[in-house]
Amino acid sequence: MALTRRTFCGALAGMSVAARKAEPMIHAGRLRGHMEELSVYGRPARGSFADGVSRVAFSDADVAGRKYVMGLMRAAGLEPRIDAAGNILARRAGVEPGLEPILFGSHIDSVPSGGNFDGDLGSLAAIEAIQTLNERGITTKRPLEIVVWSNEEGVAYNNGLFGSRAAAGKLVPGELDHVWNGVKKSDAVRKIGGDPERIAEARRGPFRAYLELHIEQGGNLEKAGIPVGVVEGIVSIDGYEVTVRGFANHAGTTPMPDRQDALVAAAQLTLAVHETVTREPGRQVGTVGQLQVTPNAPNVVPGLVRHTIELRDLSSAKIARLAETIRARAKEIAAQTRTEITMTLASHHESAMAAPEVQAAIEASAAGLGLRTTRLPSGAGHDAQAMALLGPMGMIFVPSVGGISHSPRELTRWEDCARGADVLLATVLALDGDRPTRPTAGTTTARVPR
């Protein structure tokens, strides 16, 4: 006889903690196998899983990885579809189809030379959760919908969360006309099966809750020896594009006092970012992570430098204030180096707070599995930021070994991956049994780039 959600959860609650730890809900080996198979798409030539992946959004590797994921969805009894923004969606029917669905998933695009856990775990664990429900004959009251978001990382076109922002109706005006590597964004969306002419149709309807399982990408959980993190909120992120204009001249014949060295000015501004961000206590961070030097020749004084500045903190007001301090320092550096420096806000992702009732459901589900939890903020951006605009949002973190991410050395232990997937499934079932709850004023302060 097929199990219902109620009988399954009741049986789970009746198990001892030791038994629950020993017998995971999901198929851990299958989840690992799928993650290892996905890693092939974008893997370095003659490389292995340990060599990481470069699966930048809209690349051929991304297209191949998406095809693989859709195959997994079909194997789990789902019929995937691609929306106008290139998001991959698949729905499992509930007993009461008119109820708002529970939405969960993540992304599979990566940064160049990235790891095999960032995004992949949440996406494949969502599919594994559906597969587990099917195999155990468990029915849910609500529809369940899994999603693999497009271009979360934002390496392409220097603005992330593309698919989820489209779902929230928060694309920047003219964004589809942006060009990166000679390709217009609208054409890139077509490449992955989207339809930029109908982008408004990517807007999401209401949902009961959005859940995302993810690696922490920091070292807090591992240091504390705690297997599950319950995210309190996701930081605000401001990205700036900086242009430093000097004068390119011969490196051998231009005296040092006469130089207008754009790279010297950029170097001083890079140090100014570090000094500004570290001058006061708090979790705020600042990064200059990308520089382009022109003409980039060993015997020419650099005449032009373009670089980025990224500021993050849970308080958007704080990073705006830090940016103004950096801007004032840039003006001083320009005068001292006889260069011209412009600093332009390129992207803004407002902080997003997790819904208290979803946090509580995650904590209760982890406790039911005998797993300790702690609450912590997310220093990385996630598609959950955009989803917090539309309904209750929650995130589940699992430990990152050494706090390393966006690197081939990114690693989360397989047992922690399985634990996270167990908590994801248990939380989905818990939320399925709850009364529908709509977000109230103050539930989230999320806004996305405008």
SULKA-V151545 format. One record per backbone hydrogen bond with DSSP energy under -0.5 kcal/mol. NH is the residue of the N-H (numbers start at 0). CO is the residue of the C=O. Records with the same first field share a line. If there is no record, write none. Layout:
NH: CO ; CO
This chain:
2: 135
4: 138
7: 3
8: 4
9: 5
10: 6
11: 7
12: 8
13: 9
14: 10 ; 11
19: 15
20: 16
21: 17
22: 18
23: 21
27: 25
30: 26
31: 27
32: 28
33: 29
34: 30
35: 31
36: 32
37: 33
38: 34
39: 36
40: 37
41: 39
42: 39
46: 43
50: 47
51: 48
52: 113
53: 41
58: 55
62: 58
63: 59
64: 60
65: 61
66: 62
67: 63
68: 64
69: 65
70: 66
71: 67
72: 68
73: 69
74: 70
75: 71
76: 73
77: 72
79: 77
80: 88
82: 80 ; 86
85: 82
87: 147
88: 80 ; 86
89: 145
91: 143
92: 90
94: 139
95: 140
96: 94
98: 95
101: 142
102: 100 ; 208
103: 144
104: 210
105: 146
107: 148
109: 54
113: 52 ; 110
119: 117
120: 116
122: 118
123: 119
124: 120
125: 121
126: 122
127: 123
128: 124
129: 125
130: 126
131: 127
132: 128
133: 129
134: 130
135: 131
136: 133
137: 132
138: 2
143: 91
144: 101
145: 89
146: 103
147: 87
148: 105 ; 146
157: 154
158: 155
160: 151
161: 150
162: 149
164: 160
165: 161
166: 162
167: 163
168: 165
169: 164
174: 171
176: 173
177: 174
179: 182
182: 179
184: 177
185: 175
186: 183
187: 183
188: 184
189: 185
190: 186
191: 187 ; 188
192: 189
193: 188
194: 83
197: 194
198: 195
200: 197
201: 198
202: 199
203: 166
207: 100
208: 100
209: 391
210: 102
211: 393
213: 395
215: 397
222: 218
223: 219
224: 220 ; 221
225: 220
227: 371
228: 396
229: 373
230: 228 ; 394
231: 375
233: 351
234: 377
235: 312
236: 348
237: 310
238: 346
239: 308
240: 343
241: 239 ; 306
242: 341
243: 304
244: 242 ; 339
245: 243 ; 302
246: 259
248: 300
250: 298
253: 249
254: 252
257: 254
258: 255
259: 246
261: 259 ; 301
264: 260
265: 261
266: 262
267: 263
268: 264
269: 265
270: 266
271: 267
272: 268
273: 269
274: 270
275: 271
276: 272
277: 273
278: 274
284: 311
286: 309
288: 286
291: 305
293: 303
299: 296
300: 248
302: 293
303: 293
304: 243
305: 291
306: 241
307: 289
308: 239
309: 286
310: 237
311: 284
312: 235
315: 313
318: 314
319: 315
320: 316
321: 317
322: 318
323: 319
324: 320
325: 321
326: 322
327: 323
328: 324
329: 325
330: 326
331: 327
332: 328
333: 329
334: 330
335: 331
336: 332
337: 333
338: 333
339: 244
341: 242
343: 240
345: 238
346: 238
348: 236
349: 347 ; 446
351: 233
353: 231
354: 392
357: 354
358: 354
359: 355
360: 356
361: 357
362: 358
363: 359
364: 360
365: 361
366: 362
367: 363
368: 364 ; 365
369: 366
370: 365
373: 227
375: 229
377: 232
378: 376
384: 381
385: 382
386: 382
387: 383
388: 385
389: 386
390: 386
393: 209
395: 211
396: 228
397: 213
399: 217
400: 398 ; 410
402: 399
403: 400
409: 406
410: 403
415: 412
416: 412
417: 413
418: 414
419: 415
420: 416
421: 417
422: 418
423: 419
424: 420
425: 421
426: 422
427: 423
428: 424
429: 425
430: 426
431: 427
432: 428 ; 429
433: 429 ; 430
442: 439
